Structures are given as structure tokens and as C-alpha cells.
Amino acid sequence: MSSPGTADVCTIVVAIPVPEPFSAELQGWRRTFGDPLACAIPPHITLLPPTDVPVAELPTVEEHVAEVAAAGEPFRVRLRGTASFRPVSPVVFVALAEGISSCEMLSKSVRTGPLPVELTYPYHPHVTVAHELPDDVLDRAFEQLADYAADFTVTAFSLYEHGADQVWRPRHSFPVGGLDSAIR
């Protein structure tokens, strides 16, 4: 496979976008902490980590993701408080208190067929709010969002493509449970 960014390969992520008003709020916090990725990565819960895919295989991948979404059912996510992957990884995140098992099942289903991705670490759904920042900043993020709370219903998830400008943009949104046809 060619390196990412070449014309014949793209890098994708499949994720549940955090809806408004929570998305703007969490993105604002990430900017406040000085995270340089704050404006490049919309707040989300990853189902498939960054994966290189030949452009020619994108229609097959999108069909697979649409089938996974259609086979699922809408579910509640409850975000509560913070946690961290330190010392393994310099990440502070908002934790899921509800919706974990549904995310786990979706992630496992997405990582089949044309996307047989093996994970480096066990799957742990979360919403990153600070990444690869100095320890004092990670500590501040952990403390300032310790009481964070948000609830929403997951009715769709998206396939994002990594742009040459390093920004992740949604390519397609897929309704969970086949509520509608794929939204472009």
C-alpha cells in the first residue's frame, strides 16, 4: 500500500460525532487547553481508529459501514467526568458512563469485512479533550472537566477522511437502525 496522502490511498476514521451543543463546548475546552488538534478533530467517540484504505476500496468500505449502522439500534450515551490513559498515553478524556457496550459492539462490527483492523490497545470509548500536552495542562484538563456531563442519543455515526491540511472531515453519515438512507 502507498503512504497516506497519496492519490491512491486515504486515511479514514469511523466515529460517533458528539452532537451540538456539546460538540462546540468540548472543542472550546480543547482549544482552551492549547491542544493544536482542537480545530482539526471534531469531538467524537472512535469506532475505527485511523486506517489507510485504497481509494478504489472506499465504495466497499462505505457499503460495509452502512450495513453495520443499519443493523444497529439507536442508543443513549451519557458522558460523565474525566479519565486519562496516562502513563501509557498522554490523553485526558471525558468518560462514558452509559453506552459503552453499544459502542463496543459497533466498533467490533465495523472492524470486520473490508476493515479487519487489529487494535493496539483494548477498545475504550471516550471523547478526547487534551492530547500530547504538558503534564500540568493534562492535569488542568482532568480537573476542570471532572464534573462535565452530557447525555445524547446516537442515531448515526460517520466516516471521516483525513485531509491534506490535517483536518478530519465527515465524508458520510450512516443512520443507526436504517432510520433513513445514508446522509451525505
The 8 nearest C-alpha neighbors of each residue, nearest first, counted from 0:
[[1, 2, 53, 8, 51, 52, 7, 3],
 [2, 0, 8, 3, 5, 7, 53, 4],
 [1, 3, 5, 4, 0, 8, 51, 9],
 [4, 2, 5, 8, 9, 10, 1, 51],
 [3, 5, 9, 2, 8, 6, 163, 10],
 [4, 6, 7, 3, 8, 2, 1, 9],
 [5, 7, 8, 4, 9, 54, 3, 1],
 [6, 8, 54, 5, 53, 9, 1, 55],
 [9, 7, 53, 54, 52, 5, 6, 3],
 [8, 10, 52, 51, 3, 4, 54, 53],
 [11, 9, 51, 50, 161, 160, 52, 49],
 [10, 12, 160, 50, 159, 49, 161, 51],
 [13, 11, 49, 159, 48, 47, 158, 14],
 [14, 12, 158, 47, 46, 157, 159, 45],
 [15, 13, 45, 46, 44, 157, 156, 43],
 [14, 16, 156, 44, 43, 157, 17, 45],
 [17, 15, 43, 18, 14, 42, 156, 44],
 [16, 18, 43, 22, 42, 15, 21, 19],
 [19, 17, 22, 21, 16, 20, 151, 23],
 [20, 18, 21, 22, 23, 17, 24, 16],
 [19, 21, 22, 23, 18, 24, 17, 25],
 [22, 20, 19, 24, 23, 18, 25, 17],
 [23, 21, 19, 17, 25, 24, 18, 20],
 [24, 22, 26, 25, 21, 20, 27, 19],
 [23, 25, 21, 27, 22, 26, 28, 20],
 [26, 24, 28, 27, 22, 23, 21, 29],
 [25, 27, 29, 23, 28, 24, 37, 22],
 [28, 26, 30, 24, 25, 29, 23, 31],
 [27, 29, 31, 25, 30, 26, 32, 24],
 [28, 30, 26, 128, 32, 37, 27, 31],
 [31, 29, 33, 27, 37, 32, 28, 34],
 [32, 30, 28, 33, 29, 27, 34, 26],
 [31, 33, 29, 30, 34, 28, 136, 140],
 [34, 32, 30, 31, 35, 29, 37, 132],
 [33, 35, 36, 37, 32, 30, 29, 129],
 [36, 34, 37, 33, 38, 30, 39, 29],
 [37, 35, 39, 34, 38, 40, 130, 29],
 [38, 36, 30, 29, 34, 35, 39, 26],
 [37, 39, 36, 40, 41, 26, 35, 30],
 [40, 38, 166, 36, 37, 167, 165, 41],
 [39, 41, 167, 38, 36, 37, 166, 42],
 [40, 42, 43, 39, 38, 26, 22, 167],
 [43, 41, 17, 22, 16, 26, 126, 40],
 [42, 44, 16, 17, 15, 126, 14, 45],
 [43, 45, 15, 14, 126, 125, 124, 46],
 [44, 46, 14, 47, 43, 13, 48, 15],
 [45, 47, 106, 14, 13, 44, 48, 105],
 [48, 46, 13, 12, 45, 106, 14, 49],
 [47, 49, 12, 50, 45, 46, 13, 11],
 [50, 48, 12, 11, 10, 47, 51, 13],
 [51, 49, 10, 11, 48, 52, 12, 47],
 [50, 52, 10, 9, 11, 8, 3, 53],
 [53, 51, 9, 8, 10, 54, 50, 56],
 [54, 52, 8, 55, 56, 7, 9, 51],
 [53, 55, 8, 7, 57, 56, 9, 52],
 [54, 56, 53, 57, 58, 7, 8, 52],
 [57, 55, 54, 53, 59, 58, 60, 52],
 [56, 58, 60, 54, 59, 55, 61, 53],
 [59, 57, 61, 60, 56, 62, 55, 54],
 [60, 58, 62, 56, 57, 61, 63, 113],
 [59, 61, 57, 63, 62, 58, 113, 64],
 [62, 60, 64, 58, 63, 59, 57, 65],
 [61, 63, 65, 59, 60, 64, 58, 66],
 [62, 64, 60, 66, 61, 65, 59, 67],
 [63, 65, 67, 61, 66, 62, 68, 109],
 [64, 66, 62, 68, 63, 67, 173, 61],
 [67, 65, 69, 63, 68, 64, 70, 62],
 [68, 66, 64, 70, 65, 69, 63, 109],
 [67, 69, 175, 65, 71, 66, 70, 174],
 [68, 70, 177, 176, 66, 175, 71, 67],
 [71, 69, 67, 68, 176, 66, 72, 177],
 [72, 70, 176, 68, 175, 69, 67, 73],
 [71, 73, 176, 175, 74, 70, 69, 154],
 [72, 74, 154, 153, 175, 176, 152, 71],
 [75, 73, 153, 152, 72, 76, 98, 101],
 [76, 74, 152, 98, 151, 153, 77, 97],
 [77, 75, 98, 97, 151, 150, 152, 78],
 [76, 78, 150, 97, 96, 95, 149, 79],
 [77, 79, 95, 149, 148, 94, 96, 150],
 [80, 78, 148, 94, 147, 96, 95, 77],
 [81, 79, 145, 147, 146, 93, 94, 144],
 [82, 80, 93, 145, 94, 92, 141, 144],
 [81, 83, 92, 91, 94, 93, 141, 80],
 [84, 82, 91, 85, 90, 92, 81, 89],
 [83, 85, 88, 90, 87, 86, 89, 91],
 [86, 84, 87, 88, 89, 83, 90, 91],
 [85, 87, 88, 84, 89, 83, 90, 134],
 [88, 86, 85, 84, 89, 90, 83, 120],
 [87, 89, 85, 84, 86, 90, 131, 83],
 [90, 88, 131, 85, 130, 84, 86, 87],
 [89, 91, 130, 84, 83, 88, 129, 131],
 [92, 90, 83, 129, 82, 128, 127, 141],
 [93, 91, 127, 128, 126, 81, 82, 83],
 [92, 94, 81, 126, 80, 125, 82, 127],
 [93, 95, 125, 81, 79, 78, 80, 92],
 [94, 96, 78, 97, 77, 125, 79, 99],
 [95, 97, 77, 78, 79, 94, 98, 99],
 [98, 96, 77, 76, 95, 99, 75, 78],
 [99, 97, 76, 101, 100, 75, 102, 74],
 [98, 100, 102, 101, 97, 103, 95, 124],
 [99, 101, 103, 102, 98, 104, 97, 105],
 [100, 102, 104, 98, 103, 99, 105, 74],
 [103, 101, 105, 99, 100, 104, 106, 98],
 [104, 102, 100, 106, 101, 105, 107, 99],
 [103, 105, 107, 101, 106, 102, 108, 100],
 [106, 104, 108, 102, 107, 103, 109, 101],
 [107, 105, 46, 109, 103, 108, 104, 102],
 [106, 108, 104, 110, 105, 109, 103, 111],
 [109, 107, 105, 110, 106, 111, 104, 67],
 [108, 110, 106, 111, 107, 105, 64, 67],
 [111, 109, 115, 114, 107, 108, 116, 106],
 [112, 110, 115, 114, 109, 108, 113, 107],
 [111, 113, 114, 115, 110, 63, 109, 60],
 [112, 114, 60, 115, 111, 59, 63, 110],
 [115, 113, 110, 111, 112, 116, 109, 60],
 [116, 114, 111, 110, 112, 113, 117, 109],
 [117, 115, 110, 114, 118, 111, 50, 47],
 [116, 118, 115, 119, 110, 120, 114, 121],
 [119, 117, 120, 116, 121, 122, 48, 47],
 [118, 120, 117, 121, 122, 116, 48, 123],
 [121, 119, 118, 122, 123, 117, 87, 88],
 [122, 120, 123, 118, 119, 117, 124, 103],
 [121, 123, 120, 124, 103, 118, 106, 46],
 [122, 124, 121, 125, 103, 99, 120, 102],
 [125, 123, 44, 99, 122, 45, 102, 95],
 [126, 124, 94, 44, 93, 95, 92, 127],
 [127, 125, 93, 92, 44, 43, 42, 128],
 [126, 128, 92, 129, 91, 125, 93, 90],
 [127, 129, 29, 92, 91, 126, 25, 93],
 [130, 128, 91, 90, 127, 29, 34, 137],
 [129, 131, 90, 132, 89, 34, 91, 128],
 [132, 130, 89, 90, 133, 129, 34, 88],
 [131, 133, 130, 136, 137, 134, 129, 34],
 [134, 132, 136, 135, 137, 131, 89, 138],
 [133, 135, 137, 136, 138, 132, 89, 139],
 [134, 136, 138, 137, 133, 139, 132, 140],
 [137, 135, 139, 138, 133, 134, 140, 132],
 [136, 138, 134, 140, 139, 135, 141, 91],
 [137, 139, 135, 141, 136, 140, 134, 142],
 [140, 138, 136, 142, 141, 137, 143, 135],
 [141, 139, 137, 143, 142, 138, 144, 136],
 [140, 142, 138, 139, 81, 144, 143, 145],
 [143, 141, 139, 145, 140, 144, 138, 81],
 [144, 142, 140, 145, 141, 139, 146, 147],
 [143, 145, 147, 146, 142, 141, 140, 81],
 [146, 144, 80, 81, 142, 147, 143, 141],
 [145, 147, 80, 144, 148, 79, 143, 81],
 [146, 148, 144, 80, 79, 145, 149, 78],
 [149, 147, 79, 78, 146, 80, 150, 77],
 [148, 150, 78, 77, 151, 79, 147, 21],
 [149, 151, 77, 76, 78, 148, 75, 152],
 [152, 150, 76, 75, 153, 77, 149, 18],
 [151, 153, 75, 74, 76, 154, 73, 150],
 [152, 154, 74, 73, 155, 75, 151, 76],
 [153, 155, 73, 175, 174, 152, 74, 156],
 [156, 154, 174, 175, 173, 153, 172, 157],
 [157, 155, 15, 173, 172, 14, 16, 174],
 [158, 156, 172, 14, 171, 13, 173, 169],
 [157, 159, 13, 171, 170, 169, 12, 172],
 [160, 158, 169, 12, 168, 170, 11, 167],
 [161, 159, 11, 168, 167, 10, 170, 162],
 [160, 162, 167, 10, 166, 165, 11, 168],
 [163, 161, 164, 165, 166, 167, 160, 168],
 [162, 164, 165, 4, 161, 166, 167, 3],
 [163, 165, 162, 166, 161, 39, 167, 4],
 [166, 164, 162, 163, 161, 39, 167, 40],
 [167, 165, 39, 162, 164, 161, 168, 40],
 [166, 168, 161, 40, 160, 39, 159, 162],
 [169, 167, 159, 160, 170, 166, 161, 162],
 [170, 168, 159, 171, 158, 157, 160, 167],
 [169, 171, 159, 158, 160, 168, 183, 172],
 [172, 170, 183, 158, 157, 169, 182, 173],
 [171, 173, 157, 182, 156, 181, 183, 155],
 [172, 174, 181, 155, 156, 65, 157, 68],
 [175, 173, 155, 177, 178, 154, 68, 179],
 [176, 174, 68, 155, 154, 69, 71, 72],
 [175, 177, 69, 72, 71, 178, 70, 68],
 [176, 178, 69, 179, 175, 174, 180, 68],
 [179, 177, 176, 174, 175, 180, 69, 154],
 [180, 178, 177, 174, 181, 182, 173, 176],
 [179, 181, 182, 177, 178, 174, 173, 65],
 [182, 180, 173, 172, 174, 183, 179, 171],
 [181, 183, 172, 171, 180, 173, 174, 179],
 [182, 171, 172, 181, 170, 173, 169, 180]]
